[in-house]
Amino acid sequence: MIPGHPPGAAVDAPPASRAKLAAPTELEQQLEPLHEASTHLVLLTILPAIQVAWADGTVQERERRLILELAEREGLTADAAAMAKVHRWLAAPPPDHEIKETLTELRALLDAKDGDPELLEKVVGWARDVAAADGGVLGLGAVGSEEKRMIGWLESTLEAEDEVSGAPSIRSRPAAGGLPGLSVMRELLLERLASTFEHAHLVPADANTMWPRPCPRHPGEMPPAVFAVPEDEYREFSSKILNRYIRSLTLGVPHALRVATRHAVAPMDDRELARIVWETPFSRLLVPTLDPVDVTRFGSAVAEAEALGRPHKLDVSHLSRQTPLPDVTMAPTVALFAVRDDGLRVVAIAVAGRTFRPEDGESWARARYFLLQGCSLALVAGIHSTLHFPMDSVIGVTREVLPGTHPVARVVEAHAYLELPLDYGVRWNPRSVAANNQAEIYTPFPTPGEGNFRGFADYHAGLEGNSAYPPYRFPLEPPAFPGPYCEFLRAYYDVVLAFCRRVAENVDPTDPALERWAAALHGFLPGFPSSAALADREVLARALAGFVHTGSVWHSAEHHVYGELPVRVVPQRLRIPAPTGNDVPIPTDQWVRSTDVFRQEMARRMFYEAHTVRSILEVDYGFETTALRDAAADFAVALRECDGRVPKRFMPLDRIACSIQF
């Protein structure tokens, strides 16, 4: 049976959705305000540059061309008001009131919430580069004395705390001290200028129901997609999620710049590497089966792992199927660990076909970081998607087939809050972080966007012959991988399952609507029980538990734990060659670029951190019978009891979201 194709007429899609759906154009523009907020930061940078260009009384032609090229490539040409300002500022010196308004906003941005005063130089630095444009574009020429004086005024104004005064008369201010050369903001602007991103529009024009449809991207390898989103959910998403993205973007810039100024990777030894894998979602990448190629690859190291504990591999070799961006390095990496009662021991790491051991010095040091890069990408741009996209089909089919008052529909709806608009944005919007458009400042991945979707597909379809990449199956059992993180998830799974059993006890398994529901999802999602299997209430309970636990506890914990890892520990980009065995040490501040760190820190703040809108304790199922209302009340009590007894509290209960909402 092909996933995405329901088996037979009994599960054909209804003719129309019951919900009022958002217009496709609205959904396509879902993240446009995020792009506008990002572009506004660029416009704030352009005015100081133009003001400096006027310092000697005229804007040189090279300066003018550079500013107009930047404005066009940054998307400002789509904003008539913004371009009118740019052209007016180039035709005549900007008036004092506009300079004051812009610099006041710029200063507020840089001072927001623990902003680092040293970061002011990062903004002024680009103005200095524009000042040099008449002697060589982007900092390759000399800066004249008048431009230096104007830059000095800009710098002192942004550093001051009193009200912004009017701009100085040309040739009137003393020169300031020297500024650093390339800044993080300047490098980001250059990367934006170099972006060649092209959006592939794959959303079908006739998406008028929430019935799942085969995915047009990597057909047959990705779960079905729900293209229609109810209008009220779209509005709620814009209010609760998109507005938070914009706040994180605006207020996060100073923090991300501060992190980027310390852009070396963090110190790492074998013990810390093992701890990170063992105590984070990376542990779900550990598998106990060594394939024949692994036994050959690791040789005598396998016997060493057996002597230390239980051999497991961590395999991110799917990265060989992706092409990195220019000057970025990524490599297929496989590590051999020994799993013990007290944690992990790292035994060997193979990178791009070469195997390294702890005695291999610089090569081993690099191998550790290529493994961590692979873990970060395998999680965020790979296996994490199995918590997201398959569950869209559950939501869509439930809304199209089951009456809204059905107990199963009540449970699904309570744990579907904001998931459809969020997943739509991730999969289909050109402003999505997954699209990795380098014209955005929050896109950190090492490949063009299709590389991320290739990773999603590999973890859904599986890779034949590799035990680390089994095909996706809908979860009817608790998570099963080694480590304390999984113990945390399993503890909550037991509580969720107990609640779902009580719901199933109050459901008629022979209900024709429920049979249609199961038949459809059995066709869409591998492993989802058939309508015959669902006649067993225990199977129904496990199907519900798989949906609730995945979208609530598991998804929230994955974001929370990964989102707390410093980006210098789990870099998603590396700029050094893969180890070869005879590697010369390279200073760690050259392993990544400052812009790599900035982008990943912005993504961490905007997308990776858990930002709970509605917690699992705030759910109102709207049950209509006393038995089900009692079950919901007891569920809340049991969740609190679980929160108090888990061996390690990976996430506070009150921050566990009720659904996929970040």
MARPAMI-667856 format. One record per residue (C-alpha): x, y, z. Coordinates in Angstrom, 1 decimal, m for minus. Layout:
<pts>
[[X Y Z]] ...
</pts>
This chain:
<pts>
[[0.0 0.0 0.0]] [[1.3 3.4 m0.9]] [[1.3 5.9 1.9]] [[m0.9 8.8 1.0]] [[m3.4 6.8 m1.0]] [[m6.4 5.7 1.0]] [[m7.4 2.0 0.2]] [[m10.8 2.2 m1.5]] [[m13.9 4.2 m1.9]] [[m14.9 3.9 1.8]] [[m12.2 6.4 2.7]] [[m12.5 8.8 m0.2]] [[m12.2 12.5 0.8]] [[m15.4 14.3 1.7]] [[m16.5 16.8 m1.0]] [[m15.7 19.9 1.1]] [[m14.3 20.8 4.5]] [[m16.6 22.0 7.3]] [[m14.2 24.7 8.3]] [[m13.8 28.1 6.8]] [[m10.4 27.9 5.2]] [[m7.8 30.6 4.8]] [[m7.1 31.7 1.3]] [[m4.0 30.1 m0.3]] [[m2.5 33.5 m0.9]] [[m2.8 34.3 2.8]] [[m1.0 31.0 3.7]] [[1.7 31.6 1.1]] [[2.4 35.0 2.7]] [[2.1 33.5 6.2]] [[5.7 34.4 7.2]] [[6.0 37.6 5.1]] [[5.9 39.9 8.2]] [[8.9 38.0 9.5]] [[10.8 38.8 6.3]] [[9.6 42.4 6.5]] [[10.9 42.7 10.1]] [[14.2 41.3 8.9]] [[14.4 43.7 6.0]] [[13.5 46.6 8.3]] [[16.8 46.0 10.1]] [[18.6 46.4 6.9]] [[16.8 49.7 6.2]] [[17.9 50.9 9.6]] [[21.5 50.2 8.5]] [[21.2 51.9 5.1]] [[20.4 55.4 6.5]] [[23.6 55.7 8.5]] [[25.5 54.6 5.4]] [[23.8 57.2 3.3]] [[24.4 59.9 5.9]] [[28.1 59.0 5.8]] [[28.1 59.0 2.0]] [[26.9 62.7 2.2]] [[29.7 63.6 4.6]] [[31.9 65.1 1.9]] [[29.0 67.0 0.3]] [[28.1 64.5 m2.4]] [[27.2 60.9 m2.9]] [[29.7 59.2 m5.2]] [[28.4 57.1 m8.0]] [[30.0 53.9 m6.6]] [[28.4 54.7 m3.3]] [[25.0 55.3 m5.0]] [[25.2 52.0 m7.0]] [[26.2 50.0 m3.9]] [[23.3 51.4 m1.9]] [[20.7 50.9 m4.6]] [[22.0 47.4 m5.3]] [[21.7 46.5 m1.7]] [[18.2 48.0 m1.5]] [[17.1 45.9 m4.5]] [[18.7 42.7 m3.3]] [[17.3 43.1 0.2]] [[13.8 43.3 m1.2]] [[13.2 46.9 m0.4]] [[12.1 47.6 m4.0]] [[8.9 45.8 m3.2]] [[8.2 48.5 m0.6]] [[7.4 51.7 m2.4]] [[7.5 53.8 0.7]] [[10.9 52.5 1.7]] [[12.4 53.0 m1.8]] [[11.0 56.5 m1.9]] [[12.9 57.3 1.3]] [[16.1 55.7 m0.1]] [[15.9 57.7 m3.4]] [[15.1 60.9 m1.5]] [[18.0 60.3 0.9]] [[20.3 59.8 m2.2]] [[19.0 63.0 m3.9]] [[19.5 65.2 m0.9]] [[20.9 64.8 2.6]] [[18.4 63.1 5.0]] [[16.6 65.6 7.1]] [[17.4 65.8 10.8]] [[14.0 64.4 12.0]] [[14.4 61.2 9.9]] [[18.0 60.7 11.1]] [[16.9 61.1 14.7]] [[14.0 58.7 14.3]] [[16.1 56.0 12.7]] [[19.0 56.3 15.1]] [[16.7 56.3 18.0]] [[15.1 53.1 16.9]] [[18.5 51.6 16.0]] [[19.9 52.5 19.5]] [[16.8 51.0 21.2]] [[17.3 47.8 19.2]] [[21.0 47.5 20.2]] [[20.3 48.4 23.8]] [[17.3 46.0 24.2]] [[17.5 43.6 27.1]] [[21.1 43.4 28.1]] [[22.5 44.6 24.8]] [[26.3 44.7 24.6]] [[27.5 48.3 24.0]] [[30.4 46.9 22.0]] [[27.9 45.8 19.4]] [[27.2 49.3 18.4]] [[30.4 49.2 16.3]] [[29.0 46.3 14.4]] [[26.2 48.5 12.9]] [[28.4 51.6 12.3]] [[31.1 49.3 10.7]] [[28.9 48.8 7.6]] [[28.5 52.6 7.2]] [[32.3 52.8 7.1]] [[32.4 50.3 4.3]] [[30.0 52.3 2.2]] [[32.1 55.4 2.9]] [[35.0 53.6 1.3]] [[33.0 52.6 m1.8]] [[34.3 55.5 m3.9]] [[37.8 54.1 m3.4]] [[36.9 50.5 m3.6]] [[33.6 48.7 m3.0]] [[32.9 47.3 0.5]] [[35.9 48.3 2.5]] [[38.6 47.8 m0.1]] [[39.3 51.5 m0.6]] [[40.3 54.3 1.7]] [[37.9 56.3 3.9]] [[38.1 60.0 3.6]] [[38.5 62.4 6.5]] [[34.9 63.8 6.2]] [[33.4 60.3 6.2]] [[35.5 59.5 9.3]] [[34.1 62.5 11.1]] [[30.5 61.5 10.2]] [[31.2 57.9 11.3]] [[32.6 59.3 14.6]] [[29.4 61.2 15.1]] [[27.2 58.1 14.3]] [[29.3 56.0 16.7]] [[29.1 58.5 19.6]] [[25.4 59.1 19.0]] [[24.6 55.4 19.1]] [[26.7 55.0 22.3]] [[25.1 57.9 24.1]] [[22.1 57.7 26.4]] [[20.7 61.2 26.0]] [[18.2 62.2 23.3]] [[19.5 61.9 19.7]] [[20.5 65.3 18.4]] [[20.5 66.4 14.8]] [[23.2 65.4 12.4]] [[26.3 67.6 12.3]] [[26.9 70.0 9.5]] [[29.2 68.6 6.8]] [[32.9 69.0 7.7]] [[32.1 70.0 11.3]] [[32.8 67.1 13.6]] [[36.1 65.8 15.0]] [[37.1 62.3 13.8]] [[36.5 59.4 16.1]] [[38.8 56.6 16.9]] [[39.3 53.7 14.4]] [[36.6 51.1 13.9]] [[37.1 47.4 13.4]] [[37.2 46.1 9.8]] [[34.6 43.4 8.8]] [[31.7 43.2 11.2]] [[29.1 40.5 11.6]] [[26.4 42.7 10.1]] [[28.5 43.5 7.1]] [[29.2 39.8 6.5]] [[25.6 39.0 6.8]] [[24.7 41.7 4.2]] [[27.3 40.3 1.8]] [[25.8 36.8 2.3]] [[22.3 38.3 1.6]] [[23.6 39.9 m1.6]] [[25.0 36.6 m2.7]] [[21.8 34.7 m2.2]] [[20.5 32.9 m5.3]] [[17.5 31.3 m3.6]] [[14.6 30.4 m5.9]] [[11.3 29.3 m4.4]] [[9.6 26.2 m5.8]] [[5.8 26.7 m5.5]] [[4.4 23.2 m4.9]] [[1.1 24.0 m3.2]] [[m1.8 22.7 m5.3]] [[m4.3 25.4 m6.4]] [[m7.3 23.3 m5.5]] [[m6.6 22.6 m1.8]] [[m10.1 23.1 m0.5]] [[m10.4 20.5 2.2]] [[m8.2 19.3 5.1]] [[m8.1 15.8 3.5]] [[m4.4 14.7 3.3]] [[m2.9 14.6 m0.1]] [[0.3 13.0 m1.4]] [[3.3 15.2 m0.8]] [[4.6 16.8 m4.1]] [[8.1 17.1 m2.7]] [[10.0 13.8 m2.8]] [[6.9 11.9 m3.8]] [[6.5 8.5 m2.0]] [[9.2 9.4 0.5]] [[7.4 12.0 2.6]] [[4.2 11.8 4.6]] [[1.0 13.2 3.2]] [[0.4 16.9 3.4]] [[m2.6 19.0 4.6]] [[m2.7 22.1 2.4]] [[m5.9 23.7 3.7]] [[m5.7 25.5 7.0]] [[m8.8 26.9 8.8]] [[m9.0 30.6 8.8]] [[m9.4 30.9 12.6]] [[m6.2 28.9 13.1]] [[m4.3 30.9 10.6]] [[m5.3 34.1 12.5]] [[m4.4 32.6 15.8]] [[m1.0 31.5 14.4]] [[m0.3 35.0 13.2]] [[m1.3 36.4 16.6]] [[0.5 34.0 18.8]] [[3.4 32.5 16.8]] [[4.3 34.9 14.1]] [[4.3 37.9 16.4]] [[6.7 36.0 18.7]] [[9.0 35.2 15.8]] [[9.1 39.0 15.1]] [[9.8 39.9 18.7]] [[12.5 37.2 18.9]] [[14.0 38.5 15.6]] [[14.0 42.1 16.8]] [[15.2 41.6 20.4]] [[17.4 38.7 19.6]] [[19.8 40.5 17.3]] [[22.0 42.1 20.0]] [[22.2 38.7 21.8]] [[23.1 36.9 18.6]] [[25.7 39.4 17.8]] [[27.3 39.0 21.2]] [[27.4 35.2 20.8]] [[28.8 35.6 17.3]] [[31.7 37.8 18.5]] [[32.9 34.6 20.3]] [[32.5 32.4 17.3]] [[35.1 29.6 18.1]] [[33.6 26.2 18.8]] [[33.4 25.3 22.4]] [[36.1 23.1 24.0]] [[35.2 19.4 23.8]] [[36.6 16.2 25.2]] [[35.4 12.6 25.0]] [[33.6 12.7 28.3]] [[31.6 15.8 27.3]] [[30.8 14.4 23.9]] [[29.4 11.2 25.5]] [[27.4 13.3 28.0]] [[25.8 15.4 25.3]] [[24.7 12.4 23.3]] [[23.5 10.5 26.4]] [[21.5 13.3 28.0]] [[19.9 15.0 25.0]] [[17.6 14.1 22.1]] [[20.7 12.9 20.2]] [[20.3 9.7 22.2]] [[17.4 8.8 20.0]] [[20.0 8.4 17.1]] [[21.7 5.5 19.0]] [[20.9 2.0 17.6]] [[22.1 m1.4 18.8]] [[22.4 m3.1 15.5]] [[25.7 m3.0 13.7]] [[25.4 m3.7 10.0]] [[28.1 m5.7 8.1]] [[29.6 m2.4 6.8]] [[29.9 m1.1 10.4]] [[31.7 m4.3 11.5]] [[34.2 m3.8 8.7]] [[34.4 m0.1 9.2]] [[35.3 m0.3 12.9]] [[37.3 m3.6 13.0]] [[38.9 m4.3 16.3]] [[37.1 m1.3 17.9]] [[33.9 m3.4 18.0]] [[35.5 m5.9 20.4]] [[36.6 m2.9 22.6]] [[33.1 m1.6 22.6]] [[31.8 m5.1 23.6]] [[34.3 m5.2 26.5]] [[33.2 m1.7 27.7]] [[29.4 m2.3 27.4]] [[26.8 m2.8 24.7]] [[27.9 m1.6 21.3]] [[25.7 1.0 19.6]] [[26.3 3.1 16.6]] [[25.2 6.7 15.9]] [[24.9 7.0 12.1]] [[24.4 10.3 10.2]] [[25.7 9.0 6.9]] [[22.6 10.4 5.1]] [[24.5 13.6 4.9]] [[26.3 12.1 1.9]] [[23.1 12.6 0.0]] [[23.2 16.4 0.4]] [[25.3 19.1 m1.2]] [[26.7 21.9 1.1]] [[26.8 25.6 0.4]] [[30.0 27.1 m0.9]] [[32.9 27.0 1.6]] [[30.8 24.8 4.1]] [[31.9 21.3 5.0]] [[29.7 18.4 6.0]] [[30.5 14.7 5.9]] [[28.8 11.4 6.5]] [[29.8 10.3 10.0]] [[29.3 7.2 12.0]] [[30.3 6.8 15.6]] [[30.7 3.6 17.7]] [[29.7 3.9 21.4]] [[29.6 1.5 24.3]] [[26.3 1.9 26.2]] [[26.8 1.3 30.0]] [[24.6 1.6 33.0]] [[26.5 4.8 33.9]] [[26.3 6.3 30.5]] [[28.3 6.2 27.2]] [[31.9 5.7 26.1]] [[32.9 6.9 22.7]] [[35.2 4.3 21.0]] [[35.6 5.3 17.4]] [[34.3 7.8 14.9]] [[34.3 7.3 11.1]] [[34.2 10.5 9.0]] [[33.9 10.3 5.2]] [[35.1 6.7 5.1]] [[38.1 7.1 7.5]] [[38.0 5.8 11.0]] [[39.6 7.6 13.9]] [[40.4 6.7 17.5]] [[41.1 8.9 20.6]] [[44.8 8.7 20.0]] [[44.5 10.5 16.6]] [[45.0 14.0 18.0]] [[43.8 16.8 15.7]] [[41.9 14.3 13.5]] [[40.0 13.0 16.5]] [[39.2 16.5 17.6]] [[37.7 17.3 14.2]] [[35.9 13.9 14.1]] [[34.1 14.8 17.4]] [[32.8 18.0 15.9]] [[31.7 16.5 12.6]] [[29.8 14.0 14.7]] [[28.1 16.8 16.7]] [[27.4 18.7 13.5]] [[25.8 15.6 12.1]] [[23.8 15.0 15.2]] [[22.4 18.6 15.1]] [[21.4 18.3 11.5]] [[20.0 14.7 11.8]] [[17.8 16.0 14.7]] [[16.6 19.4 13.4]] [[16.6 18.7 9.7]] [[15.8 15.0 9.9]] [[14.3 12.8 12.5]] [[12.5 15.6 14.4]] [[10.1 16.0 11.4]] [[8.7 12.5 12.2]] [[7.1 14.2 15.2]] [[5.5 16.9 13.0]] [[4.3 16.0 9.6]] [[2.6 12.5 10.0]] [[0.3 14.0 12.6]] [[m1.1 16.5 10.2]] [[m3.0 13.6 8.6]] [[m4.5 12.6 11.9]] [[m5.8 16.1 12.4]] [[m7.1 16.5 8.8]] [[m8.9 13.1 8.7]] [[m10.4 13.6 12.2]] [[m11.9 16.9 11.2]] [[m13.3 15.6 7.9]] [[m14.7 12.2 9.2]] [[m15.6 12.4 12.9]] [[m18.3 14.5 14.4]] [[m16.9 17.3 16.5]] [[m18.5 15.9 19.6]] [[m16.9 12.4 19.2]] [[m14.6 11.6 22.2]] [[m11.8 10.8 19.8]] [[m12.3 14.0 17.9]] [[m12.3 15.9 21.2]] [[m8.9 14.4 22.1]] [[m7.3 15.0 18.7]] [[m8.7 18.6 18.5]] [[m7.4 19.5 22.0]] [[m3.8 18.4 21.0]] [[m4.0 19.9 17.5]] [[m3.7 23.5 18.6]] [[m1.8 25.6 15.9]] [[m0.1 22.5 14.4]] [[m1.5 22.8 10.8]] [[m0.6 26.4 10.2]] [[2.9 25.9 11.7]] [[3.6 22.8 9.7]] [[2.3 24.4 6.6]] [[4.7 27.3 7.1]] [[7.7 24.9 7.7]] [[7.0 22.8 4.6]] [[5.8 25.3 2.0]] [[6.6 28.9 2.8]] [[9.7 30.5 1.2]] [[10.5 32.4 4.4]] [[10.6 29.2 6.4]] [[13.8 28.4 8.2]] [[13.8 25.0 6.5]] [[13.9 26.7 3.1]] [[17.3 28.1 4.2]] [[17.2 31.2 2.0]] [[20.4 33.0 2.8]] [[18.7 36.4 2.2]] [[17.1 35.8 5.7]] [[19.3 36.3 8.8]] [[17.9 33.3 10.7]] [[18.7 30.5 8.3]] [[21.6 28.4 9.7]] [[21.7 25.2 7.7]] [[24.8 24.1 5.6]] [[22.8 23.1 2.5]] [[20.3 24.7 0.2]] [[16.8 24.2 1.4]] [[16.3 21.0 m0.6]] [[19.0 19.4 1.5]] [[16.8 19.8 4.6]] [[13.8 18.3 2.9]] [[16.1 15.5 1.6]] [[16.9 14.8 5.3]] [[13.2 14.8 6.2]] [[12.5 12.3 3.4]] [[15.4 10.0 4.5]] [[14.1 9.7 8.0]] [[10.5 9.1 6.8]] [[11.3 6.6 3.9]] [[14.3 5.1 5.5]] [[17.6 4.0 3.9]] [[17.6 0.4 2.8]] [[20.3 m1.7 4.4]] [[21.1 0.8 7.2]] [[19.7 m0.1 10.6]] [[19.9 3.6 11.7]] [[17.3 4.6 9.1]] [[14.2 2.4 9.5]] [[11.1 3.5 7.6]] [[8.6 5.6 9.7]] [[5.8 3.8 11.5]] [[3.1 5.4 13.5]] [[4.0 5.0 17.2]] [[1.8 2.4 19.0]] [[4.5 1.8 21.7]] [[6.5 4.2 23.9]] [[9.9 5.5 22.7]] [[12.6 2.9 22.9]] [[16.2 4.1 22.9]] [[18.9 4.2 25.6]] [[19.4 6.9 28.1]] [[17.7 9.1 30.7]] [[16.0 11.3 28.1]] [[14.0 8.3 26.9]] [[13.2 7.3 30.5]] [[11.7 10.8 30.9]] [[9.6 10.3 27.8]] [[8.5 6.8 28.7]] [[7.3 8.0 32.2]] [[5.0 10.5 30.6]] [[3.9 8.0 27.9]] [[2.5 5.7 30.6]] [[0.4 8.5 32.0]] [[m0.9 9.5 28.6]] [[m1.7 5.9 27.7]] [[m3.7 5.5 31.0]] [[m5.8 8.5 30.1]] [[m6.3 7.3 26.5]] [[m7.5 3.9 27.8]] [[m10.2 5.6 29.7]] [[m11.3 7.5 26.6]] [[m11.3 4.3 24.6]] [[m13.5 2.6 27.2]] [[m16.2 5.2 26.4]] [[m16.0 4.8 22.6]] [[m18.0 2.4 20.5]] [[m15.4 0.7 18.3]] [[m18.0 m0.4 15.8]] [[m19.0 3.2 15.1]] [[m19.0 3.5 11.3]] [[m17.4 7.0 11.5]] [[m14.6 5.6 13.6]] [[m14.1 2.7 11.1]] [[m13.8 5.2 8.3]] [[m11.4 7.3 10.4]] [[m9.1 4.2 11.0]] [[m9.3 3.0 7.4]] [[m8.2 6.4 6.0]] [[m5.3 6.8 8.5]] [[m4.3 3.2 7.9]] [[m3.8 4.1 4.3]] [[m2.1 7.3 4.9]] [[0.3 6.4 7.8]] [[2.4 3.2 7.9]] [[1.8 1.4 11.1]] [[m1.6 3.1 11.9]] [[m4.0 0.3 12.9]] [[m6.7 m0.8 10.5]] [[m10.4 m0.4 11.3]] [[m10.5 m4.1 12.2]] [[m7.6 m3.8 14.5]] [[m9.1 m0.7 16.1]] [[m12.1 m2.8 17.3]] [[m9.7 m3.7 20.1]] [[m10.0 m0.7 22.6]] [[m6.4 m1.2 23.7]] [[m5.3 m0.6 20.1]] [[m7.5 2.5 19.9]] [[m6.0 3.8 23.2]] [[m2.4 3.3 21.8]] [[m3.3 5.1 18.6]] [[m4.6 8.1 20.6]] [[m1.6 7.9 23.0]] [[0.8 8.0 20.0]] [[m0.8 11.2 18.7]] [[m1.0 12.9 22.1]] [[2.4 12.0 23.5]] [[4.2 12.7 20.2]] [[2.8 16.2 19.7]] [[2.8 17.2 23.3]] [[5.5 15.7 25.6]] [[8.0 14.3 23.1]] [[7.9 17.4 20.8]] [[8.1 19.8 23.7]] [[11.0 18.1 25.4]] [[12.9 17.8 22.1]] [[12.7 21.5 21.6]] [[13.4 22.4 25.2]] [[16.5 20.2 25.6]] [[18.0 20.9 22.2]] [[17.2 24.6 22.5]] [[19.3 24.9 25.6]] [[22.5 23.6 24.0]] [[24.9 26.4 23.1]] [[25.3 26.8 19.4]] [[29.1 26.7 19.7]] [[28.7 23.2 21.0]] [[26.4 21.9 18.2]] [[27.4 23.9 15.1]] [[25.2 23.3 12.1]] [[28.0 24.6 9.8]] [[31.7 23.8 9.8]] [[34.4 25.6 7.7]] [[37.3 23.1 8.1]] [[38.2 20.1 6.0]] [[37.0 16.7 7.2]] [[39.8 14.8 9.1]] [[42.2 12.7 7.1]] [[44.6 11.4 9.7]] [[47.4 13.8 9.2]] [[45.7 17.0 10.1]] [[47.5 20.2 11.1]] [[45.8 22.0 14.0]] [[43.6 24.9 13.0]] [[42.6 27.5 15.6]] [[39.0 26.8 16.7]] [[37.9 30.4 15.9]] [[38.4 29.4 12.2]] [[36.2 26.3 12.4]] [[33.1 28.5 11.9]] [[32.3 32.0 10.7]] [[30.8 34.6 12.9]] [[27.8 34.7 10.6]] [[27.3 31.0 11.0]] [[27.1 31.4 14.7]] [[24.8 34.5 14.4]] [[22.4 32.7 12.1]] [[22.2 29.6 14.3]] [[21.7 31.6 17.5]] [[18.9 33.5 15.8]] [[17.3 30.2 14.7]] [[17.8 28.9 18.3]] [[15.9 31.8 19.8]] [[13.2 31.9 17.2]] [[12.5 28.3 16.4]] [[14.5 25.8 18.5]] [[13.6 27.0 22.0]] [[10.3 25.9 23.5]] [[7.9 28.8 23.7]] [[4.7 27.4 25.1]] [[1.4 29.1 24.2]] [[m1.0 26.6 25.7]] [[0.3 23.9 28.1]] [[m0.9 20.4 28.5]] [[m2.4 21.4 31.8]] [[m4.5 24.0 30.2]] [[m6.4 21.6 27.8]] [[m10.2 21.7 27.9]] [[m11.4 18.6 26.1]] [[m15.0 19.7 26.3]] [[m16.1 16.1 27.2]] [[m19.9 15.7 27.6]] [[m20.1 12.8 30.0]] [[m19.1 12.5 33.6]] [[m16.9 9.5 33.0]] [[m14.8 11.4 30.4]] [[m14.7 14.6 32.5]] [[m13.4 12.6 35.4]] [[m10.8 11.0 33.2]] [[m9.5 14.4 32.1]] [[m9.3 15.6 35.7]] [[m7.5 12.5 36.8]] [[m5.1 12.9 33.8]] [[m4.1 16.3 35.1]] [[m3.4 14.9 38.5]] [[m1.4 12.0 37.1]] [[0.7 14.5 35.0]] [[1.6 16.4 38.1]] [[2.5 13.2 40.0]] [[4.7 12.2 37.1]] [[6.4 15.6 37.1]] [[7.3 15.0 40.7]] [[8.8 11.5 40.4]] [[10.7 11.5 37.1]] [[14.4 10.6 37.8]] [[15.6 13.6 35.7]] [[13.2 16.5 35.0]] [[14.2 17.3 31.4]] [[11.4 19.9 31.2]] [[9.0 21.4 33.7]] [[5.4 20.1 33.3]] [[3.9 23.6 33.1]] [[6.1 24.3 30.0]] [[5.1 21.1 28.2]] [[2.8 22.3 25.4]] [[m0.5 20.6 24.6]] [[0.5 20.4 20.9]] [[3.0 21.2 18.2]] [[3.1 25.0 18.6]] [[6.8 25.9 18.2]] 
</pts>
